[in-house]
């Protein structure tokens, strides 16, 4: 299954609880798109967030994020990894 | 130890072996800066790469990448994670 890293902006000042809640909204609906979000990392100073996921394609990843209310600004398929 | 995600551009067409070699150059010198690179993900189509690391600060992470010949275009401290 392809892996993806997606990037969000605008999460300035977001707390651990808020990130967990946002991530949970993805988890709650991801199965319908065949996507599995595995990690999310957030810089609350710049507001940048990065999610790692597996799924069929970028569009499926974005559909989950859109339905959860936080569309990604960019999604990259990352088939090369160390 | 703080965690960081750093972003690189320009790695269009980079292969698994090339990413492994570039990552190894970081690993070979990271101890001097107290940095540990744990993961790197690459999209060879867009040329974007993302590294996850732990270290004392962003500047230490960048010094390793600079000495290895591939400075990051941005480094984010990511204290919030799920």
Backbone of each chain as nested JSON, in Angstrom:
{
  "chains": [
    {"id": "A", "residues": [
      {"number": 1, "name": "UNK", "atoms": {"N": [0.856, -1.205, 0.0], "CA": [0.0, 0.0, 0.0], "C": [0.884, 1.243, 0.0]}},
      {"number": 2, "name": "UNK", "atoms": {"N": [0.649, 2.179, -0.912], "CA": [1.465, 3.402, -0.942], "C": [1.402, 4.18, 0.368]}},
      {"number": 3, "name": "UNK", "atoms": {"N": [2.517, 4.846, 0.663], "CA": [2.575, 5.729, 1.833], "C": [2.564, 7.183, 1.378]}},
      {"number": 4, "name": "UNK", "atoms": {"N": [2.046, 8.02, 2.249], "CA": [1.919, 9.437, 1.95], "C": [2.322, 10.272, 3.163]}},
      {"number": 5, "name": "UNK", "atoms": {"N": [2.93, 11.424, 2.878], "CA": [3.084, 12.456, 3.897], "C": [2.295, 13.65, 3.413]}},
      {"number": 6, "name": "UNK", "atoms": {"N": [1.405, 14.14, 4.269], "CA": [0.679, 15.349, 3.908], "C": [1.02, 16.462, 4.878]}},
      {"number": 7, "name": "UNK", "atoms": {"N": [0.871, 17.675, 4.376], "CA": [1.304, 18.873, 5.089], "C": [0.11, 19.795, 5.283]}},
      {"number": 8, "name": "UNK", "atoms": {"N": [-0.009, 20.293, 6.496], "CA": [-1.054, 21.271, 6.846], "C": [-0.389, 22.534, 7.379]}},
      {"number": 9, "name": "UNK", "atoms": {"N": [-1.078, 23.647, 7.202], "CA": [-0.65, 24.907, 7.809], "C": [-1.801, 25.473, 8.633]}},
      {"number": 10, "name": "UNK", "atoms": {"N": [-1.471, 26.404, 9.49], "CA": [-2.52, 27.128, 10.215], "C": [-2.84, 26.589, 11.585]}},
      {"number": 11, "name": "UNK", "atoms": {"N": [-2.082, 25.598, 12.049], "CA": [-2.361, 25.006, 13.352], "C": [-1.542, 25.67, 14.47]}},
      {"number": 12, "name": "UNK", "atoms": {"N": [-1.449, 26.978, 14.407], "CA": [-0.678, 27.711, 15.418], "C": [-1.346, 27.567, 16.79]}},
      {"number": 13, "name": "UNK", "atoms": {"N": [-0.559, 27.203, 17.775], "CA": [-1.053, 27.129, 19.146], "C": [-1.881, 25.911, 19.476]}},
      {"number": 14, "name": "UNK", "atoms": {"N": [-1.963, 24.971, 18.535], "CA": [-2.763, 23.764, 18.764], "C": [-2.096, 22.904, 19.845]}},
      {"number": 15, "name": "UNK", "atoms": {"N": [-2.912, 22.388, 20.744], "CA": [-2.408, 21.579, 21.854], "C": [-2.416, 20.091, 21.505]}},
      {"number": 16, "name": "UNK", "atoms": {"N": [-1.797, 19.326, 22.385], "CA": [-1.829, 17.865, 22.236], "C": [-3.267, 17.345, 22.169]}},
      {"number": 17, "name": "UNK", "atoms": {"N": [-4.12, 17.816, 23.057], "CA": [-5.504, 17.344, 23.057], "C": [-6.218, 17.712, 21.761]}},
      {"number": 18, "name": "UNK", "atoms": {"N": [-5.946, 18.906, 21.266], "CA": [-6.6, 19.325, 20.02], "C": [-6.097, 18.516, 18.83]}},
      {"number": 19, "name": "UNK", "atoms": {"N": [-4.801, 18.233, 18.801], "CA": [-4.282, 17.409, 17.701], "C": [-4.853, 15.997, 17.789]}},
      {"number": 20, "name": "UNK", "atoms": {"N": [-4.917, 15.471, 18.997], "CA": [-5.47, 14.125, 19.163], "C": [-6.919, 14.082, 18.691]}},
      {"number": 21, "name": "UNK", "atoms": {"N": [-7.685, 15.127, 18.997], "CA": [-9.094, 15.175, 18.586], "C": [-9.204, 15.262, 17.065]}},
      {"number": 22, "name": "UNK", "atoms": {"N": [-8.37, 16.094, 16.452], "CA": [-8.401, 16.228, 14.989], "C": [-8.008, 14.91, 14.327]}},
      {"number": 23, "name": "UNK", "atoms": {"N": [-6.978, 14.28, 14.848], "CA": [-6.511, 12.996, 14.312], "C": [-7.606, 11.935, 14.476]}},
      {"number": 24, "name": "UNK", "atoms": {"N": [-8.302, 11.976, 15.602], "CA": [-9.356, 10.988, 15.828], "C": [-10.473, 11.122, 14.795]}},
      {"number": 25, "name": "UNK", "atoms": {"N": [-10.74, 12.368, 14.372], "CA": [-11.768, 12.549, 13.33], "C": [-11.351, 11.859, 12.034]}},
      {"number": 26, "name": "UNK", "atoms": {"N": [-10.047, 11.871, 11.734], "CA": [-9.561, 11.113, 10.571], "C": [-9.753, 9.61, 10.795]}},
      {"number": 27, "name": "UNK", "atoms": {"N": [-9.328, 9.147, 11.956], "CA": [-9.398, 7.698, 12.235], "C": [-10.827, 7.186, 12.167]}},
      {"number": 28, "name": "UNK", "atoms": {"N": [-11.762, 8.026, 12.611], "CA": [-13.162, 7.6, 12.667], "C": [-13.751, 7.33, 11.282]}},
      {"number": 29, "name": "UNK", "atoms": {"N": [-13.203, 7.962, 10.253], "CA": [-13.815, 7.86, 8.922], "C": [-12.868, 7.279, 7.867]}},
      {"number": 30, "name": "UNK", "atoms": {"N": [-11.632, 6.982, 8.225], "CA": [-10.641, 6.598, 7.22], "C": [-10.96, 5.272, 6.535]}},
      {"number": 31, "name": "UNK", "atoms": {"N": [-11.637, 4.363, 7.228], "CA": [-11.862, 3.022, 6.662], "C": [-12.666, 3.084, 5.37]}},
      {"number": 32, "name": "UNK", "atoms": {"N": [-13.562, 4.031, 5.272], "CA": [-14.394, 4.139, 4.066], "C": [-13.558, 4.433, 2.83]}},
      {"number": 33, "name": "UNK", "atoms": {"N": [-12.373, 5.013, 3.035], "CA": [-11.496, 5.351, 1.907], "C": [-10.305, 4.399, 1.792]}},
      {"number": 34, "name": "UNK", "atoms": {"N": [-10.239, 3.409, 2.684], "CA": [-9.118, 2.482, 2.643], "C": [-7.808, 3.1, 3.078]}},
      {"number": 35, "name": "UNK", "atoms": {"N": [-7.892, 4.168, 3.894], "CA": [-6.707, 4.91, 4.341], "C": [-6.426, 4.574, 5.81]}},
      {"number": 36, "name": "UNK", "atoms": {"N": [-5.145, 4.527, 6.171], "CA": [-4.751, 4.362, 7.566], "C": [-3.756, 5.465, 7.924]}},
      {"number": 37, "name": "UNK", "atoms": {"N": [-4.171, 6.363, 8.79], "CA": [-3.249, 7.382, 9.293], "C": [-2.466, 6.79, 10.451]}},
      {"number": 38, "name": "UNK", "atoms": {"N": [-1.14, 6.882, 10.359], "CA": [-0.325, 6.225, 11.374], "C": [0.333, 7.205, 12.341]}},
      {"number": 39, "name": "UNK", "atoms": {"N": [0.681, 8.393, 11.874], "CA": [1.37, 9.372, 12.735], "C": [0.993, 10.779, 12.312]}},
      {"number": 40, "name": "UNK", "atoms": {"N": [1.052, 11.688, 13.28], "CA": [0.936, 13.113, 12.966], "C": [1.884, 13.864, 13.886]}},
      {"number": 41, "name": "UNK", "atoms": {"N": [2.582, 14.84, 13.323], "CA": [3.525, 15.669, 14.077], "C": [3.173, 17.132, 13.854]}},
      {"number": 42, "name": "UNK", "atoms": {"N": [3.259, 17.923, 14.907], "CA": [2.82, 19.316, 14.828], "C": [3.834, 20.245, 15.461]}},
      {"number": 43, "name": "UNK", "atoms": {"N": [4.078, 21.347, 14.747], "CA": [4.858, 22.471, 15.271], "C": [3.865, 23.579, 15.61]}},
      {"number": 44, "name": "UNK", "atoms": {"N": [3.528, 23.758, 16.882], "CA": [2.504, 24.753, 17.232], "C": [2.979, 26.192, 17.084]}},
      {"number": 45, "name": "UNK", "atoms": {"N": [4.277, 26.384, 16.862], "CA": [4.801, 27.744, 16.665], "C": [4.531, 28.203, 15.229]}},
      {"number": 46, "name": "UNK", "atoms": {"N": [4.933, 27.393, 14.269], "CA": [4.695, 27.755, 12.86], "C": [3.295, 27.371, 12.404]}},
      {"number": 47, "name": "UNK", "atoms": {"N": [2.689, 26.405, 13.114], "CA": [1.374, 25.913, 12.699], "C": [1.42, 24.829, 11.641]}},
      {"number": 48, "name": "UNK", "atoms": {"N": [2.625, 24.319, 11.344], "CA": [2.754, 23.251, 10.348], "C": [2.491, 21.899, 11.001]}},
      {"number": 49, "name": "UNK", "atoms": {"N": [1.773, 21.052, 10.284], "CA": [1.556, 19.684, 10.735], "C": [1.839, 18.734, 9.58]}},
      {"number": 50, "name": "UNK", "atoms": {"N": [2.296, 17.545, 9.934], "CA": [2.666, 16.522, 8.96], "C": [2.003, 15.215, 9.388]}},
      {"number": 51, "name": "UNK", "atoms": {"N": [1.315, 14.575, 8.443], "CA": [0.691, 13.279, 8.722], "C": [1.316, 12.223, 7.828]}},
      {"number": 52, "name": "UNK", "atoms": {"N": [1.532, 11.045, 8.394], "CA": [1.987, 9.877, 7.642], "C": [0.813, 8.917, 7.533]}},
      {"number": 53, "name": "UNK", "atoms": {"N": [0.582, 8.422, 6.334], "CA": [-0.556, 7.531, 6.127], "C": [-0.229, 6.496, 5.067]}},
      {"number": 54, "name": "UNK", "atoms": {"N": [-1.094, 5.495, 5.001], "CA": [-1.086, 4.531, 3.906], "C": [-2.466, 4.544, 3.283]}},
      {"number": 55, "name": "UNK", "atoms": {"N": [-2.526, 4.342, 1.989], "CA": [-3.834, 4.341, 1.343], "C": [-3.693, 4.091, -0.131]}},
      {"number": 56, "name": "UNK", "atoms": {"N": [-4.813, 4.059, -0.831], "CA": [-4.763, 3.73, -2.258], "C": [-4.163, 4.843, -3.115]}},
      {"number": 57, "name": "UNK", "atoms": {"N": [-4.421, 6.103, -2.771], "CA": [-3.889, 7.211, -3.555], "C": [-4.054, 8.519, -2.767]}},
      {"number": 58, "name": "UNK", "atoms": {"N": [-3.43, 9.584, -3.311], "CA": [-3.477, 10.886, -2.647], "C": [-4.9, 11.384, -2.459]}},
      {"number": 59, "name": "UNK", "atoms": {"N": [-5.718, 11.137, -3.47], "CA": [-7.08, 11.666, -3.441], "C": [-7.872, 11.067, -2.278]}},
      {"number": 60, "name": "UNK", "atoms": {"N": [-7.645, 9.788, -2.006], "CA": [-8.337, 9.153, -0.879], "C": [-7.884, 9.772, 0.441]}},
      {"number": 61, "name": "UNK", "atoms": {"N": [-6.589, 10.026, 0.562], "CA": [-6.073, 10.678, 1.777], "C": [-6.724, 12.054, 1.933]}},
      {"number": 62, "name": "UNK", "atoms": {"N": [-6.784, 12.79, 0.853], "CA": [-7.366, 14.128, 0.947], "C": [-8.852, 14.067, 1.281]}},
      {"number": 63, "name": "UNK", "atoms": {"N": [-9.57, 13.1, 0.719], "CA": [-11.01, 13.008, 1.027], "C": [-11.231, 12.804, 2.527]}},
      {"number": 64, "name": "UNK", "atoms": {"N": [-10.401, 11.971, 3.145], "CA": [-10.551, 11.784, 4.599], "C": [-10.307, 13.106, 5.325]}},
      {"number": 65, "name": "UNK", "atoms": {"N": [-9.231, 13.784, 4.971], "CA": [-8.912, 15.051, 5.651], "C": [-9.999, 16.104, 5.394]}},
      {"number": 66, "name": "UNK", "atoms": {"N": [-10.544, 16.126, 4.197], "CA": [-11.6, 17.112, 3.9], "C": [-12.853, 16.829, 4.733]}},
      {"number": 67, "name": "UNK", "atoms": {"N": [-13.237, 15.555, 4.76], "CA": [-14.437, 15.197, 5.534], "C": [-14.237, 15.448, 7.025]}},
      {"number": 68, "name": "UNK", "atoms": {"N": [-12.989, 15.336, 7.474], "CA": [-12.687, 15.582, 8.893], "C": [-12.563, 17.079, 9.191]}},
      {"number": 69, "name": "UNK", "atoms": {"N": [-12.602, 17.9, 8.133], "CA": [-12.611, 19.338, 8.358], "C": [-11.255, 20.016, 8.323]}},
      {"number": 70, "name": "UNK", "atoms": {"N": [-10.233, 19.278, 7.891], "CA": [-8.893, 19.884, 7.828], "C": [-8.147, 19.404, 6.581]}},
      {"number": 71, "name": "UNK", "atoms": {"N": [-8.556, 19.9, 5.407], "CA": [-7.868, 19.494, 4.177], "C": [-6.376, 19.815, 4.221]}},
      {"number": 72, "name": "UNK", "atoms": {"N": [-5.583, 18.932, 3.63], "CA": [-4.136, 19.156, 3.558], "C": [-3.819, 20.183, 2.487]}},
      {"number": 73, "name": "UNK", "atoms": {"N": [-2.734, 20.934, 2.698], "CA": [-2.321, 21.878, 1.648], "C": [-1.458, 21.19, 0.603]}},
      {"number": 74, "name": "UNK", "atoms": {"N": [-0.859, 20.069, 0.951], "CA": [-0.076, 19.295, -0.022], "C": [-0.009, 17.861, 0.462]}},
      {"number": 75, "name": "UNK", "atoms": {"N": [0.017, 16.939, -0.492], "CA": [0.15, 15.508, -0.177], "C": [1.204, 14.934, -1.108]}},
      {"number": 76, "name": "UNK", "atoms": {"N": [2.153, 14.217, -0.535], "CA": [3.255, 13.639, -1.289], "C": [3.228, 12.12, -1.123]}},
      {"number": 77, "name": "UNK", "atoms": {"N": [3.292, 11.404, -2.236], "CA": [3.481, 9.96, -2.143], "C": [4.972, 9.699, -1.918]}},
      {"number": 78, "name": "UNK", "atoms": {"N": [5.289, 8.866, -0.929], "CA": [6.693, 8.678, -0.526], "C": [7.085, 7.201, -0.622]}},
      {"number": 79, "name": "UNK", "atoms": {"N": [7.332, 6.737, -1.858], "CA": [7.669, 5.329, -2.033], "C": [9.106, 4.986, -1.643]}},
      {"number": 80, "name": "UNK", "atoms": {"N": [9.928, 6.012, -1.434], "CA": [11.331, 5.778, -1.083], "C": [11.508, 6.191, 0.374]}},
      {"number": 81, "name": "UNK", "atoms": {"N": [12.078, 5.302, 1.175], "CA": [12.098, 5.506, 2.632], "C": [13.322, 4.841, 3.226]}},
      {"number": 82, "name": "UNK", "atoms": {"N": [13.9, 5.476, 4.202], "CA": [14.936, 4.816, 4.999], "C": [14.62, 5.042, 6.464]}}
    ]},
    {"id": "B", "residues": [
      {"number": 1, "name": "UNK", "atoms": {"N": [14.26, 14.638, 24.536], "CA": [14.983, 15.304, 23.431], "C": [13.973, 15.794, 22.399]}},
      {"number": 2, "name": "UNK", "atoms": {"N": [14.048, 17.044, 21.994], "CA": [13.097, 17.545, 20.988], "C": [13.158, 16.753, 19.677]}},
      {"number": 3, "name": "UNK", "atoms": {"N": [11.999, 16.675, 19.026], "CA": [11.92, 16.038, 17.709], "C": [11.75, 17.105, 16.642]}},
      {"number": 4, "name": "UNK", "atoms": {"N": [12.211, 16.776, 15.456], "CA": [12.16, 17.708, 14.33], "C": [11.759, 16.98, 13.061]}},
      {"number": 5, "name": "UNK", "atoms": {"N": [10.997, 17.684, 12.232], "CA": [10.807, 17.249, 10.847], "C": [11.433, 18.31, 9.962]}},
      {"number": 6, "name": "UNK", "atoms": {"N": [12.305, 17.879, 9.073], "CA": [12.861, 18.836, 8.126], "C": [12.479, 18.452, 6.709]}},
      {"number": 7, "name": "UNK", "atoms": {"N": [12.447, 19.477, 5.873], "CA": [11.934, 19.345, 4.517], "C": [13.039, 19.719, 3.533]}},
      {"number": 8, "name": "UNK", "atoms": {"N": [13.179, 18.898, 2.505], "CA": [14.122, 19.152, 1.421], "C": [13.362, 19.196, 0.097]}},
      {"number": 9, "name": "UNK", "atoms": {"N": [13.913, 19.925, -0.855], "CA": [13.388, 19.924, -2.218], "C": [14.518, 19.593, -3.18]}},
      {"number": 10, "name": "UNK", "atoms": {"N": [14.143, 19.211, -4.38], "CA": [15.134, 19.033, -5.435], "C": [15.625, 17.617, -5.61]}},
      {"number": 11, "name": "UNK", "atoms": {"N": [15.006, 16.661, -4.902], "CA": [15.449, 15.271, -5.01], "C": [14.633, 14.499, -6.06]}},
      {"number": 12, "name": "UNK", "atoms": {"N": [14.38, 15.146, -7.184], "CA": [13.602, 14.498, -8.25], "C": [14.377, 13.301, -8.799]}},
      {"number": 13, "name": "UNK", "atoms": {"N": [13.687, 12.168, -8.874], "CA": [14.283, 10.982, -9.479], "C": [15.269, 10.228, -8.617]}},
      {"number": 14, "name": "UNK", "atoms": {"N": [15.392, 10.636, -7.36], "CA": [16.337, 9.967, -6.461], "C": [15.841, 8.552, -6.158]}},
      {"number": 15, "name": "UNK", "atoms": {"N": [16.781, 7.606, -6.176], "CA": [16.439, 6.203, -5.954], "C": [16.59, 5.835, -4.474]}},
      {"number": 16, "name": "UNK", "atoms": {"N": [16.14, 4.628, -4.18], "CA": [16.317, 4.095, -2.823], "C": [17.789, 4.087, -2.428]}},
      {"number": 17, "name": "UNK", "atoms": {"N": [18.642, 3.612, -3.308], "CA": [20.07, 3.551, -2.986], "C": [20.643, 4.941, -2.755]}},
      {"number": 18, "name": "UNK", "atoms": {"N": [20.212, 5.894, -3.554], "CA": [20.728, 7.259, -3.395], "C": [20.235, 7.881, -2.088]}},
      {"number": 19, "name": "UNK", "atoms": {"N": [18.985, 7.637, -1.737], "CA": [18.491, 8.167, -0.464], "C": [19.217, 7.512, 0.698]}},
      {"number": 20, "name": "UNK", "atoms": {"N": [19.421, 6.203, 0.591], "CA": [20.139, 5.502, 1.664], "C": [21.552, 6.057, 1.821]}},
      {"number": 21, "name": "UNK", "atoms": {"N": [22.201, 6.356, 0.714], "CA": [23.562, 6.895, 0.772], "C": [23.561, 8.292, 1.387]}},
      {"number": 22, "name": "UNK", "atoms": {"N": [22.591, 9.114, 1.004], "CA": [22.513, 10.469, 1.56], "C": [22.223, 10.417, 3.06]}},
      {"number": 23, "name": "UNK", "atoms": {"N": [21.305, 9.542, 3.439], "CA": [20.955, 9.373, 4.85], "C": [22.169, 8.869, 5.639]}},
      {"number": 24, "name": "UNK", "atoms": {"N": [22.93, 7.977, 5.025], "CA": [24.1, 7.433, 5.722], "C": [25.125, 8.53, 6.008]}},
      {"number": 25, "name": "UNK", "atoms": {"N": [25.223, 9.519, 5.096], "CA": [26.154, 10.625, 5.347], "C": [25.733, 11.415, 6.591]}},
      {"number": 26, "name": "UNK", "atoms": {"N": [24.411, 11.541, 6.805], "CA": [23.939, 12.153, 8.053], "C": [24.312, 11.291, 9.26]}},
      {"number": 27, "name": "UNK", "atoms": {"N": [24.029, 10.006, 9.162], "CA": [24.271, 9.101, 10.294], "C": [25.745, 9.082, 10.68]}},
      {"number": 28, "name": "UNK", "atoms": {"N": [26.597, 9.194, 9.668], "CA": [28.037, 9.093, 9.925], "C": [28.564, 10.255, 10.772]}},
      {"number": 29, "name": "UNK", "atoms": {"N": [27.872, 11.392, 10.731], "CA": [28.406, 12.588, 11.397], "C": [27.479, 13.151, 12.466]}},
      {"number": 30, "name": "UNK", "atoms": {"N": [26.293, 12.561, 12.652], "CA": [25.293, 13.156, 13.531], "C": [25.713, 13.193, 15.001]}},
      {"number": 31, "name": "UNK", "atoms": {"N": [26.525, 12.234, 15.426], "CA": [26.86, 12.141, 16.85], "C": [27.548, 13.404, 17.349]}},
      {"number": 32, "name": "UNK", "atoms": {"N": [28.341, 14.02, 16.496], "CA": [29.073, 15.223, 16.913], "C": [28.13, 16.354, 17.292]}},
      {"number": 33, "name": "UNK", "atoms": {"N": [26.906, 16.316, 16.765], "CA": [25.918, 17.362, 17.054], "C": [24.843, 16.895, 18.032]}},
      {"number": 34, "name": "UNK", "atoms": {"N": [24.93, 15.65, 18.493], "CA": [23.918, 15.134, 19.405], "C": [22.581, 14.887, 18.739]}},
      {"number": 35, "name": "UNK", "atoms": {"N": [22.602, 14.667, 17.424], "CA": [21.388, 14.473, 16.627], "C": [21.249, 13.001, 16.258]}},
      {"number": 36, "name": "UNK", "atoms": {"N": [20.012, 12.515, 16.225], "CA": [19.735, 11.169, 15.738], "C": [18.659, 11.254, 14.665]}},
      {"number": 37, "name": "UNK", "atoms": {"N": [19.018, 10.949, 13.44], "CA": [18.023, 10.864, 12.364], "C": [17.386, 9.484, 12.405]}},
      {"number": 38, "name": "UNK", "atoms": {"N": [16.064, 9.455, 12.45], "CA": [15.375, 8.175, 12.615], "C": [14.691, 7.699, 11.34]}},
      {"number": 39, "name": "UNK", "atoms": {"N": [14.182, 8.62, 10.528], "CA": [13.445, 8.236, 9.324], "C": [13.642, 9.288, 8.25]}},
      {"number": 40, "name": "UNK", "atoms": {"N": [13.532, 8.848, 7.007], "CA": [13.472, 9.79, 5.891], "C": [12.517, 9.209, 4.853]}},
      {"number": 41, "name": "UNK", "atoms": {"N": [11.687, 10.077, 4.3], "CA": [10.698, 9.685, 3.289], "C": [10.886, 10.589, 2.081]}},
      {"number": 42, "name": "UNK", "atoms": {"N": [10.776, 10.029, 0.891], "CA": [11.043, 10.784, -0.33], "C": [9.975, 10.549, -1.383]}},
      {"number": 43, "name": "UNK", "atoms": {"N": [9.553, 11.633, -1.992], "CA": [8.687, 11.608, -3.172], "C": [9.575, 11.926, -4.372]}},
      {"number": 44, "name": "UNK", "atoms": {"N": [9.977, 10.921, -5.159], "CA": [10.905, 11.194, -6.256], "C": [10.262, 11.933, -7.421]}},
      {"number": 45, "name": "UNK", "atoms": {"N": [8.942, 12.069, -7.422], "CA": [8.266, 12.802, -8.502], "C": [8.378, 14.308, -8.25]}},
      {"number": 46, "name": "UNK", "atoms": {"N": [8.01, 14.74, -7.044], "CA": [8.105, 16.177, -6.725], "C": [9.505, 16.557, -6.261]}},
      {"number": 47, "name": "UNK", "atoms": {"N": [10.275, 15.562, -5.793], "CA": [11.596, 15.846, -5.251], "C": [11.604, 16.28, -3.796]}},
      {"number": 48, "name": "UNK", "atoms": {"N": [10.438, 16.184, -3.131], "CA": [10.366, 16.552, -1.707], "C": [10.821, 15.385, -0.841]}},
      {"number": 49, "name": "UNK", "atoms": {"N": [11.581, 15.708, 0.2], "CA": [11.985, 14.701, 1.178], "C": [11.731, 15.25, 2.578]}},
      {"number": 50, "name": "UNK", "atoms": {"N": [11.428, 14.353, 3.484], "CA": [11.119, 14.693, 4.865], "C": [11.955, 13.793, 5.772]}},
      {"number": 51, "name": "UNK", "atoms": {"N": [12.635, 14.406, 6.734], "CA": [13.413, 13.638, 7.703], "C": [12.854, 13.868, 9.098]}},
      {"number": 52, "name": "UNK", "atoms": {"N": [12.808, 12.812, 9.873], "CA": [12.43, 12.882, 11.288], "C": [13.7, 12.669, 12.108]}},
      {"number": 53, "name": "UNK", "atoms": {"N": [13.897, 13.535, 13.088], "CA": [15.112, 13.437, 13.894], "C": [14.844, 13.855, 15.332]}},
      {"number": 54, "name": "UNK", "atoms": {"N": [15.791, 13.55, 16.179], "CA": [15.825, 14.073, 17.542], "C": [17.153, 14.776, 17.733]}},
      {"number": 55, "name": "UNK", "atoms": {"N": [17.144, 15.83, 18.508], "CA": [18.39, 16.544, 18.727], "C": [18.184, 17.718, 19.649]}},
      {"number": 56, "name": "UNK", "atoms": {"N": [19.258, 18.436, 19.93], "CA": [19.147, 19.547, 20.885], "C": [18.381, 20.746, 20.341]}},
      {"number": 57, "name": "UNK", "atoms": {"N": [18.518, 21.039, 19.049], "CA": [17.807, 22.184, 18.474], "C": [17.875, 22.116, 16.941]}},
      {"number": 58, "name": "UNK", "atoms": {"N": [17.101, 22.998, 16.299], "CA": [17.045, 23.017, 14.835], "C": [18.418, 23.245, 14.221]}},
      {"number": 59, "name": "UNK", "atoms": {"N": [19.183, 24.108, 14.865], "CA": [20.48, 24.477, 14.29], "C": [21.408, 23.264, 14.224]}},
      {"number": 60, "name": "UNK", "atoms": {"N": [21.337, 22.425, 15.239], "CA": [22.173, 21.215, 15.233], "C": [21.746, 20.286, 14.091]}},
      {"number": 61, "name": "UNK", "atoms": {"N": [20.439, 20.149, 13.898], "CA": [19.942, 19.317, 12.792], "C": [20.447, 19.873, 11.459]}},
      {"number": 62, "name": "UNK", "atoms": {"N": [20.358, 21.174, 11.307], "CA": [20.787, 21.766, 10.04], "C": [22.296, 21.612, 9.838]}},
      {"number": 63, "name": "UNK", "atoms": {"N": [23.065, 21.752, 10.916], "CA": [24.519, 21.59, 10.75], "C": [24.871, 20.202, 10.215]}},
      {"number": 64, "name": "UNK", "atoms": {"N": [24.186, 19.181, 10.703], "CA": [24.446, 17.831, 10.187], "C": [24.111, 17.766, 8.7]}},
      {"number": 65, "name": "UNK", "atoms": {"N": [22.936, 18.273, 8.342], "CA": [22.531, 18.212, 6.929], "C": [23.478, 19.032, 6.044]}},
      {"number": 66, "name": "UNK", "atoms": {"N": [23.931, 20.176, 6.553], "CA": [24.855, 20.99, 5.749], "C": [26.183, 20.278, 5.533]}},
      {"number": 67, "name": "UNK", "atoms": {"N": [26.701, 19.712, 6.616], "CA": [27.986, 19.003, 6.49], "C": [27.859, 17.783, 5.579]}},
      {"number": 68, "name": "UNK", "atoms": {"N": [26.661, 17.186, 5.552], "CA": [26.425, 16.018, 4.696], "C": [26.168, 16.43, 3.253]}},
      {"number": 69, "name": "UNK", "atoms": {"N": [26.046, 17.736, 3.013], "CA": [25.907, 18.208, 1.644], "C": [24.492, 18.418, 1.158]}},
      {"number": 70, "name": "UNK", "atoms": {"N": [23.502, 18.325, 2.072], "CA": [22.107, 18.507, 1.645], "C": [21.347, 19.3, 2.705]}},
      {"number": 71, "name": "UNK", "atoms": {"N": [21.616, 20.606, 2.791], "CA": [20.896, 21.439, 3.773], "C": [19.382, 21.38, 3.566]}},
      {"number": 72, "name": "UNK", "atoms": {"N": [18.659, 21.411, 4.672], "CA": [17.194, 21.417, 4.605], "C": [16.699, 22.8, 4.217]}},
      {"number": 73, "name": "UNK", "atoms": {"N": [15.551, 22.84, 3.532], "CA": [14.969, 24.148, 3.208], "C": [14.119, 24.656, 4.369]}},
      {"number": 74, "name": "UNK", "atoms": {"N": [13.669, 23.778, 5.23], "CA": [12.914, 24.192, 6.42], "C": [13.039, 23.108, 7.472]}},
      {"number": 75, "name": "UNK", "atoms": {"N": [13.065, 23.516, 8.733], "CA": [13.111, 22.569, 9.854], "C": [12.06, 23.004, 10.863]}},
      {"number": 76, "name": "UNK", "atoms": {"N": [11.236, 22.068, 11.286], "CA": [10.162, 22.346, 12.241], "C": [10.368, 21.508, 13.496]}},
      {"number": 77, "name": "UNK", "atoms": {"N": [10.309, 22.146, 14.656], "CA": [10.29, 21.387, 15.903], "C": [8.861, 20.907, 16.114]}},
      {"number": 78, "name": "UNK", "atoms": {"N": [8.693, 19.605, 16.41], "CA": [7.352, 19.018, 16.477], "C": [7.118, 18.381, 17.854]}},
      {"number": 79, "name": "UNK", "atoms": {"N": [6.842, 19.222, 18.851], "CA": [6.656, 18.697, 20.203], "C": [5.299, 18.029, 20.424]}},
      {"number": 80, "name": "UNK", "atoms": {"N": [4.381, 18.221, 19.479], "CA": [3.033, 17.645, 19.604], "C": [2.921, 16.535, 18.572]}},
      {"number": 81, "name": "UNK", "atoms": {"N": [2.498, 15.356, 19.032], "CA": [2.552, 14.166, 18.172], "C": [1.461, 13.193, 18.555]}},
      {"number": 82, "name": "UNK", "atoms": {"N": [0.866, 12.581, 17.569], "CA": [-0.032, 11.456, 17.847], "C": [0.356, 10.3, 16.948]}}
    ]}
  ]
}
